[in-house]
């Protein structure tokens, strides 16, 4: 308990390991508002996992950054104590796994490269690091062992370092007095079961003191319920279909029917691949992610696939700022399979009344049936005629002003291309214009989810008389302020009736280790304020309305 307490307080931990000769990043724990060495990093002393960390680039940003970091620290850790330290731009984040017994033996099990991060939180980890030489491994391992000895540590722990990628200089950042999320990569390259070792240590056994041999390479990717294209905002929903990959290690607590909410961390599972070489491990991980099927919840799997195949990652040229720099390359949109979705809807049973079935049946050639579908805020009309499971034609209209129209006339548009759908249990094979693609498929009311290559898409059909307005689809110009994610209102920064300006912070919503500040969409008066501090909100819930000055 004493060691856990010592390392749980970052200020005390830095002082302790510095006294033991371990290099630390220059910083301060007092008079934070007077700090003048920028860029700087504010950290909760009682925190970890990147939560509450704020990078400050200038003195002008410092007061607001301190307020935000302190608020997060209190809410997350029950302790608003902060420290500030020099921020090292684009470093590598490398950690050492240590294990200590109750007989004075402390060993290290090599390093993990954890430089691929978003919002100061890890998303891909690997062992060993492509950067660390045997000499640097020995030096950092010795420093980690000294850090553990300095507090009389027992059990499994992780000593984290910031490493200068150009010089190899390393500085103690913090020690996590527990098993890390990413411990599987160490297990796979050492052949050790870290949980078993912890139990043996707790039972009073001695650790083996011989050097640990590293074999092969392991890479782990964290599957999160978040949308990288929307700034990694958390998502949610019900798991409608789940197929996890074979041939790799998957640590997961998911099950079909489970609900993913905003009350907990967004991590859903860990996919871990091992191979004799790093290149082979990265390829194995990409293959596994491509086979991961999770319908009902938007995840970061497509982003992870783009990341582990990015040239800089393949080359091992990593730092903690890489993801942010190349984010546009990692979040490019792929055309949604509109034709496949329309074929699915066209093939679905539509009730027992034959007069209500939108099959386009008539004497002579089949008529077109128009399906008005929405996916990710975009609406398109797709026309189908024929029987999808025998022979059909399909065409996509440019206009989106149609409705689901039973028996639309042939003049609804030009002829389409050939299409066919084959049911394969929980999957379908769709052939359009001679090209066949296999999709995982599941229906949820008026929505169909499709998945392929680790991606997923949801399509909602709009029926006759349905205006097709999605909650949250209103343009910014209408003055409606909506929540971009499910969460809890943390701060309300303006009062109803107050004059506000475009871009002015109005409300802070917190969910899954993240604060999101929502701003006024235009100049005007805050005419409606629909929420209060502590109130839970759904994604796209109306939070406020700003009336323009001419309203």
KATA-V479773 format. One record per residue. N is the residue number from 1. SS is DSSP state (2 for helix, 1 for strand, 0 for the rest). NEAR is the number of other ideal C-beta (glycine too) atoms within 10 Angstrom. D_LAST is the distance of its C-alpha to the last C-alpha in Angstrom with 1 decimal. Layout:
N/SS/NEAR/D_LAST + N/SS/NEAR/D_LAST
//
This chain:
1/0/6/62.1 + 2/2/9/62.8 + 3/2/19/62.1 + 4/2/15/58.9 + 5/2/12/57.7 + 6/2/19/58.8 + 7/2/24/57.0 + 8/2/19/54.0 + 9/0/18/53.1 + 10/2/24/52.4 + 11/2/17/53.3 + 12/2/15/56.6 + 13/2/24/57.2 + 14/2/24/56.9 + 15/2/13/59.3 + 16/2/20/61.7 + 17/2/26/62.0 + 18/2/14/62.0 + 19/2/9/65.1 + 20/0/15/66.6 + 21/0/11/66.2 + 22/0/23/63.3 + 23/0/14/60.9 + 24/1/17/57.4 + 25/0/16/54.3 + 26/0/9/54.0 + 27/1/20/51.5 + 28/1/16/50.9 + 29/0/17/50.2 + 30/0/8/49.6 + 31/0/8/47.5 + 32/2/18/45.0 + 33/2/9/42.5 + 34/2/10/45.2 + 35/0/18/45.8 + 36/0/7/45.9 + 37/0/12/47.3 + 38/0/15/44.5 + 39/0/13/43.6 + 40/1/23/44.1 + 41/1/21/43.8 + 42/1/25/42.7 + 43/1/25/44.3 + 44/1/23/44.6 + 45/0/21/48.3 + 46/0/19/48.5 + 47/0/21/46.6 + 48/0/21/47.4 + 49/0/16/46.3 + 50/0/15/43.7 + 51/0/22/41.4 + 52/0/27/39.7 + 53/0/18/41.1 + 54/1/23/38.8 + 55/1/14/39.8 + 56/1/21/39.0 + 57/0/12/39.3 + 58/0/9/39.0 + 59/2/13/39.2 + 60/2/10/35.5 + 61/2/15/34.7 + 62/2/21/37.4 + 63/2/11/35.7 + 64/2/12/32.8 + 65/2/20/35.4 + 66/2/19/37.7 + 67/2/12/35.1 + 68/2/18/34.1 + 69/2/26/37.8 + 70/2/19/38.9 + 71/2/17/36.3 + 72/2/24/37.4 + 73/2/22/41.0 + 74/2/15/40.7 + 75/2/15/38.9 + 76/2/17/41.3 + 77/2/17/44.6 + 78/0/8/44.4 + 79/0/15/45.3 + 80/0/17/43.0 + 81/0/17/45.9 + 82/1/24/45.1 + 83/1/19/47.1 + 84/1/25/46.3 + 85/1/22/48.5 + 86/1/15/48.8 + 87/0/20/46.8 + 88/0/19/49.1 + 89/0/10/47.1 + 90/0/15/47.8 + 91/0/22/50.8 + 92/1/23/52.5 + 93/1/23/52.3 + 94/1/26/55.8 + 95/1/27/57.1 + 96/1/27/60.6 + 97/1/28/61.6 + 98/1/22/64.2 + 99/1/25/66.4 + 100/1/23/68.5 + 101/0/20/71.1 + 102/0/15/72.6 + 103/0/11/75.7 + 104/0/11/74.2 + 105/0/15/73.7 + 106/1/20/70.4 + 107/1/20/69.8 + 108/1/22/67.0 + 109/1/24/66.2 + 110/1/20/64.7 + 111/1/26/61.2 + 112/1/27/57.9 + 113/1/25/55.5 + 114/1/27/51.9 + 115/1/28/50.1 + 116/1/25/47.7 + 117/1/20/44.7 + 118/1/21/41.0 + 119/0/15/39.2 + 120/0/17/42.7 + 121/1/20/43.8 + 122/1/22/46.7 + 123/1/23/46.3 + 124/1/23/49.6 + 125/1/28/52.9 + 126/1/30/56.4 + 127/1/30/60.0 + 128/0/21/61.7 + 129/0/25/59.5 + 130/0/16/60.1 + 131/0/18/60.1 + 132/0/24/62.5 + 133/0/10/66.2 + 134/2/8/69.0 + 135/2/9/69.5 + 136/2/16/65.9 + 137/2/18/65.9 + 138/2/12/68.9 + 139/2/14/67.5 + 140/2/26/64.1 + 141/2/21/65.9 + 142/2/14/68.2 + 143/2/22/65.3 + 144/2/29/63.6 + 145/2/22/66.9 + 146/2/16/67.2 + 147/2/28/63.7 + 148/2/28/64.7 + 149/2/15/68.0 + 150/2/20/66.4 + 151/0/22/64.9 + 152/0/13/67.7 + 153/0/23/65.5 + 154/0/21/66.7 + 155/1/21/65.2 + 156/1/22/62.8 + 157/1/25/60.3 + 158/1/23/58.4 + 159/1/29/58.4 + 160/1/20/55.5 + 161/1/25/55.8 + 162/1/23/53.6 + 163/1/26/55.8 + 164/0/15/55.6 + 165/0/17/55.9 + 166/0/8/57.7 + 167/0/7/60.3 + 168/0/15/60.6 + 169/0/13/60.1 + 170/1/22/58.8 + 171/1/20/57.2 + 172/1/25/56.9 + 173/1/24/53.4 + 174/1/24/54.0 + 175/1/31/56.3 + 176/1/17/55.2 + 177/0/22/57.7 + 178/0/14/57.4 + 179/0/18/57.5 + 180/0/21/54.6 + 181/0/18/52.5 + 182/0/23/54.2 + 183/2/23/57.8 + 184/2/22/58.8 + 185/2/29/59.2 + 186/2/28/61.8 + 187/2/22/63.5 + 188/2/23/63.8 + 189/2/23/65.3 + 190/2/18/67.6 + 191/0/11/68.6 + 192/0/16/68.1 + 193/0/11/66.3 + 194/2/19/64.5 + 195/2/12/63.8 + 196/2/10/67.6 + 197/2/20/68.4 + 198/2/16/66.2 + 199/2/12/68.0 + 200/2/15/71.4 + 201/2/20/70.5 + 202/2/12/69.4 + 203/0/8/72.8 + 204/0/9/74.6 + 205/0/13/75.6 + 206/0/12/76.0 + 207/0/17/74.0 + 208/0/13/75.8 + 209/0/9/76.2 + 210/0/7/77.0 + 211/0/8/74.5 + 212/0/18/71.8 + 213/0/9/71.9 + 214/0/17/68.7 + 215/0/12/69.0 + 216/0/16/66.6 + 217/1/23/62.8 + 218/1/29/60.0 + 219/1/27/56.2 + 220/1/29/53.6 + 221/1/28/50.0 + 222/1/22/47.6 + 223/1/25/45.6 + 224/1/26/42.2 + 225/0/23/39.4 + 226/1/28/36.8 + 227/1/19/35.0 + 228/2/23/36.1 + 229/2/18/33.7 + 230/2/14/30.8 + 231/0/15/32.3 + 232/0/23/34.8 + 233/1/22/32.3 + 234/1/26/34.3 + 235/0/21/34.4 + 236/0/22/36.0 + 237/1/20/37.3 + 238/1/13/40.6 + 239/0/19/43.6 + 240/0/21/44.4 + 241/1/18/47.2 + 242/1/22/49.1 + 243/1/15/51.9 + 244/0/16/53.0 + 245/0/19/55.3 + 246/0/8/59.0 + 247/0/10/61.3 + 248/0/25/59.2 + 249/1/17/58.5 + 250/1/17/55.4 + 251/1/14/54.5 + 252/1/15/51.9 + 253/0/8/51.0 + 254/0/16/49.0 + 255/0/8/49.9 + 256/0/14/48.4 + 257/0/10/46.2 + 258/0/15/45.3 + 259/1/10/41.6 + 260/1/21/40.2 + 261/0/16/37.7 + 262/0/21/35.9 + 263/0/11/38.3 + 264/0/12/40.9 + 265/0/15/41.7 + 266/0/26/40.6 + 267/1/19/44.2 + 268/1/23/45.6 + 269/1/20/48.9 + 270/1/20/51.2 + 271/1/25/53.0 + 272/1/25/56.0 + 273/1/27/58.4 + 274/1/22/61.8 + 275/1/18/64.1 + 276/0/10/67.0 + 277/0/10/64.8 + 278/2/18/61.2 + 279/2/12/60.5 + 280/2/14/61.8 + 281/2/26/59.8 + 282/2/21/56.5 + 283/2/17/57.3 + 284/2/22/58.2 + 285/2/27/55.0 + 286/2/19/53.0 + 287/2/15/55.0 + 288/2/22/54.4 + 289/2/26/50.6 + 290/2/16/50.7 + 291/0/15/52.4 + 292/0/27/50.0 + 293/1/24/48.2 + 294/1/28/45.4 + 295/1/28/43.1 + 296/0/23/40.2 + 297/0/25/39.0 + 298/0/26/37.8 + 299/0/25/40.2 + 300/0/29/41.0 + 301/2/25/44.3 + 302/2/22/43.4 + 303/2/25/42.4 + 304/2/25/45.7 + 305/2/22/47.6 + 306/2/20/46.1 + 307/2/25/46.8 + 308/2/22/50.5 + 309/0/15/51.2 + 310/0/17/49.5 + 311/2/9/52.1 + 312/2/15/51.6 + 313/2/22/52.1 + 314/2/14/55.1 + 315/0/9/56.6 + 316/0/15/56.1 + 317/0/14/54.0 + 318/0/25/51.8 + 319/0/21/49.7 + 320/0/21/46.9 + 321/0/13/44.3 + 322/2/20/45.4 + 323/2/23/42.9 + 324/2/11/39.9 + 325/2/11/41.4 + 326/2/16/42.1 + 327/2/17/39.2 + 328/2/8/37.8 + 329/2/12/41.3 + 330/2/20/41.5 + 331/0/17/38.2 + 332/0/10/38.4 + 333/0/9/37.2 + 334/0/10/39.9 + 335/0/6/39.2 + 336/0/18/38.7 + 337/0/21/41.5 + 338/2/20/39.4 + 339/2/23/42.6 + 340/2/27/44.4 + 341/2/27/41.6 + 342/2/31/41.5 + 343/2/25/45.3 + 344/2/25/45.1 + 345/2/21/42.7 + 346/2/25/44.8 + 347/2/17/48.0 + 348/0/11/46.6 + 349/0/6/48.0 + 350/0/14/45.3 + 351/0/9/46.9 + 352/0/7/50.0 + 353/0/7/48.9 + 354/2/9/50.0 + 355/2/6/47.7 + 356/2/9/44.6 + 357/0/14/45.9 + 358/0/20/43.9 + 359/0/18/47.0 + 360/0/23/46.8 + 361/0/14/50.3 + 362/0/11/51.8 + 363/0/4/55.1 + 364/0/6/55.9 + 365/0/9/53.8 + 366/0/18/51.0 + 367/0/18/47.5 + 368/1/23/44.5 + 369/1/24/42.3 + 370/1/22/38.8 + 371/1/25/37.4 + 372/1/23/33.7 + 373/1/25/33.8 + 374/1/19/31.4 + 375/1/18/32.5 + 376/0/14/30.6 + 377/0/8/27.3 + 378/1/13/29.0 + 379/1/18/29.7 + 380/1/21/32.7 + 381/1/25/34.8 + 382/1/25/38.5 + 383/1/25/41.2 + 384/1/27/44.5 + 385/1/25/47.6 + 386/1/21/50.9 + 387/1/16/52.1 + 388/0/25/50.9 + 389/0/14/54.0 + 390/0/8/56.3 + 391/1/11/54.8 + 392/1/24/51.2 + 393/1/15/49.1 + 394/1/26/45.6 + 395/1/20/42.9 + 396/1/15/39.3 + 397/1/17/36.8 + 398/0/7/34.4 + 399/0/9/31.6 + 400/0/14/29.9 + 401/0/9/28.8 + 402/0/20/32.0 + 403/0/18/32.8 + 404/0/19/36.0 + 405/1/19/38.0 + 406/1/17/41.5 + 407/1/15/43.9 + 408/1/20/41.7 + 409/0/9/43.7 + 410/2/14/45.6 + 411/2/7/43.4 + 412/2/17/40.5 + 413/0/17/41.5 + 414/0/8/44.5 + 415/0/10/47.2 + 416/0/20/46.9 + 417/1/14/49.2 + 418/1/13/51.7 + 419/1/24/50.6 + 420/1/18/52.4 + 421/1/24/51.7 + 422/1/13/54.5 + 423/1/13/54.0 + 424/1/11/55.6 + 425/0/7/55.2 + 426/0/13/52.1 + 427/1/18/51.6 + 428/1/21/51.3 + 429/1/14/52.6 + 430/1/25/50.4 + 431/1/18/52.0 + 432/1/20/49.7 + 433/0/10/51.5 + 434/0/8/54.5 + 435/1/8/52.9 + 436/1/10/53.1 + 437/1/15/51.0 + 438/1/15/51.5 + 439/1/25/48.6 + 440/1/21/48.5 + 441/1/25/46.5 + 442/1/22/45.2 + 443/1/13/43.0 + 444/1/15/40.5 + 445/0/7/39.2 + 446/0/12/37.0 + 447/1/17/37.2 + 448/1/24/40.1 + 449/1/24/40.9 + 450/1/24/43.2 + 451/1/25/44.9 + 452/1/19/47.2 + 453/0/17/48.4 + 454/0/24/46.6 + 455/1/19/43.2 + 456/1/24/41.3 + 457/1/21/38.6 + 458/1/23/36.8 + 459/1/24/35.9 + 460/1/18/34.0 + 461/1/22/34.5 + 462/0/21/31.9 + 463/0/11/33.5 + 464/0/10/33.1 + 465/0/7/29.8 + 466/0/13/28.4 + 467/0/7/25.0 + 468/0/17/26.2 + 469/0/11/23.1 + 470/0/15/24.5 + 471/0/11/22.9 + 472/0/15/21.4 + 473/0/13/21.2 + 474/0/16/17.5 + 475/0/8/16.6 + 476/2/13/15.4 + 477/2/9/12.3 + 478/2/12/10.9 + 479/0/22/10.7 + 480/1/17/13.6 + 481/1/24/16.5 + 482/1/19/19.8 + 483/0/23/23.4 + 484/0/18/25.4 + 485/0/27/28.6 + 486/0/23/30.2 + 487/1/27/30.9 + 488/1/17/30.4 + 489/1/21/27.6 + 490/1/19/29.5 + 491/1/16/27.2 + 492/1/18/23.7 + 493/0/14/22.7 + 494/0/17/19.5 + 495/0/9/18.5 + 496/0/13/15.7 + 497/0/10/13.4 + 498/0/15/14.6 + 499/1/12/13.0 + 500/1/21/14.0 + 501/0/11/14.8 + 502/0/12/15.5 + 503/0/11/19.0 + 504/0/15/19.1 + 505/1/15/21.3 + 506/1/22/19.8 + 507/1/24/22.5 + 508/1/19/26.1 + 509/1/26/27.7 + 510/1/19/31.5 + 511/1/26/33.7 + 512/0/23/37.2 + 513/0/18/38.0 + 514/1/19/34.7 + 515/1/18/31.6 + 516/1/17/28.4 + 517/1/13/25.5 + 518/1/19/22.0 + 519/1/14/19.5 + 520/0/22/15.7 + 521/0/23/14.7 + 522/0/16/12.3 + 523/0/15/11.2 + 524/1/19/8.6 + 525/1/17/9.2 + 526/1/21/11.8 + 527/1/15/10.4 + 528/1/16/13.6 + 529/1/18/17.0 + 530/0/15/19.4 + 531/0/19/22.5 + 532/0/8/25.1 + 533/0/11/28.0 + 534/0/8/30.8 + 535/0/14/28.9 + 536/1/16/30.0 + 537/1/21/27.5 + 538/0/14/28.1 + 539/0/19/27.3 + 540/0/17/23.8 + 541/0/20/22.9 + 542/1/16/19.3 + 543/1/22/19.3 + 544/1/23/15.7 + 545/1/18/12.1 + 546/1/28/9.8 + 547/1/13/6.0 + 548/0/14/5.2 + 549/0/10/5.6 + 550/0/5/3.8 + 551/0/9/0.0
//
